[in-house]
Amino acid sequence: MIHTALFLAVAAAAVTLLTWLLGGTGLLANVTYRLGHQDFTYSRSHEADTAGPVDVLFAGSSHCYRSFDPRIFAAEGLRCFNLGSSNQTPQQTEALLHRYLRRLEPRLVVIEVHPDIIEYDGVEATLGWLCNAPPSAHNLPLLLRQPNARTFCTAIYATLHNATSAEYRNYSDPPEDVHGNRYVAGGYVERDTERWQPQTFASDTIRPLPMQLRALRRTVGYLRRKGVDYMLVTTPDTRALTESLTNLAAFDSLMATFGPHHRLDGDCLDDTLHFYDEGHLNQEGVAIIDKQMTALINEHLGTDVGDVARRRRPGAVQH
C-alpha cells in the first residue's frame, strides 16, 4: 500500500513537472493555453479583485458582458460589476460566485441565462478563465465536476505558469482588439454600432444539459444560504432567432423554477438597428435594454435606484 502511494505521488509529480515544462511548447495536445481573448477575461478578473463593494453583480455569458453596461447603471446611482465571459455556463458561474461573492459584496446578483449557453459543456469557458485569471483554489470543484483531459492539463500548466511567469504578470489587454471590441471598466465589453444583416434560421429545440441545471440549482442555493438576493435574466435575441426556437416558453418556465426570472422585452428593438449579430446587442440596443434592467433592479429591491446605493450594507456577505 505504501509503495503504491509512493508510486502515485512520484508519478503525479512527474506529470506535473512535464506539463509545466512542455505545456507552452505546443507539444502537449491537451494543454490549451491562450493569454488574452476578445472577452477581456484577463482585465475583468484582475479588476474584480479590487472592485467591491458593488450594488449589483452580473454573471453569465457574452450575452451578459455585452448587454449590461456599468456606465449606464452608474448614471442611475448603481455601482455594478460584470463577471460575464464567453460561453460561461452555470458551472463557471457557480465557481466565479464562490470566488468573488465575498470580495464584491453585492446586494443583488443577476444571473444571465440563455437558451444556447445552457446546452454547452462549458469546456472552452473554463479554459478561458484558467489561462487568464489569477490561480485560485475555487477552480478545483469546477475541474472535478467537469472531468476533461484538456481542462486538467491546462489547469496544471496555467496555475504554475501564471504564478511564476513575468509574461503573465506584465500582460495587459489591448484597449481595442481587431474586431472593434473595447473593454470598459466594470467588466463590460463595448462594440462599435454594427448592424445585423437579416438571415433565416431552421427550427431548433432547446435542450438544457442536466449538469448545467444542477449547477444552476447549486448556485441559487448558495446565494440563498448567504442571504444575497438574486434574479435570473434572459437577454433578447433578434426576432428571427427567437422565432426559430420551438420551446422557448418551456425554457422560460424551467428557469422560473430556480427563482425570479425575467425575459427582457425585445419588442422595442429592431433586428437591423439594435443587434450586431443574431444574438448580441449593439450599443444602441444596450442603452434600451439597460433601461429595462434598471427598472427591474428597482422593482426587485423595492426601493428607488438612488436609495439602493445609499442603503447598501457593506460586509453583508458572510463566509
N, C-alpha and C positions, 0 to 999 in steps of 0.2 A: 504493500500500500504506500509506504514511504517512498519507494523507488518510483512508483507510478506518479505520485505527486511531484517529485523532484523532476522527473522527465517532462511532465506537462509544464512546469514552471520554466524550465530551460527552453522548451520549445516555444512557449509564448513569448519569452524574452527575445529569442532569436527571430521570430516572425516580426515582432515589433521593431527591432533594430533594422532588419532587412527592409521593411516597409518604409521606415523613416529615411534610410539611405538611398533607396531606389525609387521612392514614390514620385519624386519630381523629375525623373528622367524619361518618363513615358514608357518604361519597360514593364511596368506592372499594370495590366489591363484593368484591374479592379480599383485602382486609385484614380479618381476623377477630381483633380484639384484645379480650381479656377478662381483666381483672386480678382474681384471686380465683376460687376454684372450690371445690365441696364436697369435692374430694380434697385440698385444702390444699397444693397444689404450691408456692405461694409460701413458706409456712412450712417445708416439708420441704427445698426446695432451698437456702434460706438456712441452715438448721440444719446441712445436710450439709457446708457449707464449713468448719465448725469441730468436727464431731462425732467425728473419728477420734482415736486408732485404735480399731477395733472388732474383736470376735472373729468375728462373723457379719454379713454384708451380704446383705439380701434385696432382690431386684429382680423386678418384674413388674407385673401389672395391679391392678385393685381387689381381686381375689381374694388379692393379696399384702398390700396395705396395710390390708385389713380382716380379715386372718387371723393375722398374726404380730405379737403384742403385745410390744414390748421389755420391758415391766414384768414379764411372766411369765418371760422368759428371764433377766432381771436377778436375779430371786429364786433362780435356779439358778447364779448366778455368771458369766453370759454377758453381755457388752456387745454389743448389736446395734443396727443401724440399718436402717430400711425405706425403700428408694428406690422403692417402688411408686407408680404413678399411674394414673389412669383410662384404660382401654383401651390400656395400654402393651403394645406388641407387641415381638417380638425386635429389631426395628430400633431402637426407642427404648432398649431395654435395652442394646444394643451401645454406643450413643452415651453413655449415662449411665455405664456402667462405664469407658469410656475417660476420661471426665471426672473421676470420683470415686474410682477404684480406688486411686490413689496417695495421695490425701488421706485416705481412710478406712482403708487398710491392713488389710483383713480377712484372717483366716486361712482363712475359708471363705465362698464366695459361693453363695447359694441362689437359683436362677432359677425363678420360678413360671411354669409353662406350663399353659395352659388351652385346651380344645378351641375355645371360641368366639373367643378372642383370636387364635389362630394363623390365623384366617380373615380378620382385619381388615387394611385397608391402612395403618392407623396414623396417618392424617392428623390426626384430632382429638387424638390423644395428643401429636403433635408440636406442634400449635398451643398446647396447654395449657402445655407446657414453654417454648416460645418467649415466651409472654406473661408468665409468672410467674417463671421462673428468671433469674438474672443472665446477661447476654450471655456467650457462650463460643464460641471457635473450634471446639469439638468439635461444634457444631451443623452445620457446613458439610458433612462427609461424609454426615450424615443427609439434608440437603436435596438433595444431589447424587444420592443413591440413591433419593430419593423425589420425583422431579420433579413439582411441582404448583404451579399459579399461586397458590393460597391460602397455601401454606407459604412460598414465596419472598417474596411481597409482605408477608405478616405478619412474616416474619423481618427484612426491611428496617426496617419501622416499629417493631417491638418492640425491636430492637437499639438503634436511635437513641433511641427514647422512654425505654427503661429505663436507658440510660446517662446521660441528661440530665434526666430528669423528677423533680421533687420529689414528685409524686404516687406514683411507683413507690418511691422511697427511703423515703417516710414511711408506706407502706401497711402494714397488719397484718391478718391474717385474724381474723375474729371468733372468740371462744372456742368458739362453737357456732353452726351455721347453722340455717336454718329447718326442715331435715329431721332435726334432732337429732344431726348428726354433730359430733364433738368431736376436735380434734387433740390427740394425746398425744406428748410429747417422744420422739424416736427415729423419727418418721415414720409412726406408726400412727394410724388413724382409728377411734375408738370410736363405736358407735351404740347407742342405747337397746335394751333387750332386747325387740324386737318379735317377733311370731310370724307365720310364713308361713301364709297361707291356701291349702290344697291346691287344685291345679288339674292338669289333664292336658296333655300336650304331644304333638304329632304326631311321628312318627318323623323323625329327622334324621340325615344323614350328615356327618361331619367332613371338611372339605375344606381342608387346610392350603395356604396360599399359598406357592408356591415361593420368593418373595422373603423371606418370613419364615423359612423353613427355611434359606436361605442365610445370613441374618443370625445365626441361632442357631448355625450351624456356625462362622461367623467369630468369634462371641463366645466359644465354648468353646475355640477355637484360641488366642485372645488370652489367656485365663486360663491355659491350659497353658503358653504361652510365658513368662508372668510367674511361673509356679510357684505359682499360687494354687489351692487345692483348690476344687471346686465340686460341686454336685449339682442336678438338676432335680427339682421337686416339683409335683404337681398336687393342689390342694385339693379337698375333697368338694363335690359338689352334692347337692341333695335326691335321694332315690331316684327320684322322679317324672321329674326331668330326666335323671338318669343313665341310666335305663332307656329313654329315648326315643332315645338315641344308638346307631346300629346298628353302628358300627365302633370302639367305644371300645378294644377290645383291640388293634386295629391301630394306633390312635393311641399307646397306651402302648408298643407295640413300636417304633414310629417314634422316640419320644422317647428310648428306651433306646439308640438308635444314637448319640446325642450325648454319652452319659456316664451316670453313675449317675442313675437316675430312680426316684422313689417316688411312688406314688399314696397319699395319706393315707387311712386306713381310715375310711369313713363308716358302717360297720355299727354303730358305737357311738352314732350320732346319731339323733335323732328329727326327721323333717321339720318337724313342727309345734312343736317345742320349741327347736331349736337353729339355725334359719335365720330371717332376716327377709325374704328373698325366695328364689327357687328356686336361686340360685347363691351366696348370701353368708351367712356365719355371723353369728349374733348373739353377744353377749359370752359367753353360756354355752357356745355351741358353740366359740368361740375358745379358751376355757380347756381344753376337752377335747382339741382338735386340737393345741394347742401343747405338751401333754404328749407327744404322739407325736413332734412335731417336735424337742423337746429330746432324746428318746431317739435319734432319727435322727442328730442332730448328734453326740451322744456316740459312737454306733457308728461314724459316718463318720470322726471324728477319732481314734478308737481310744484314748480316754482318758476319765476321768470328767470331768463338766462343770466342776467346780472347777479341775481341772488345766488345762482348756482356757484359762481366763482367766489362770492363773498362768504358763503356758508360752508365751504369745504372744511373737512375735518382732517387736518394733517395727522399722519400716523394712524389712519383708521384701519389699515390692513395689518393684521397680526399674524405672525408665523410662529 
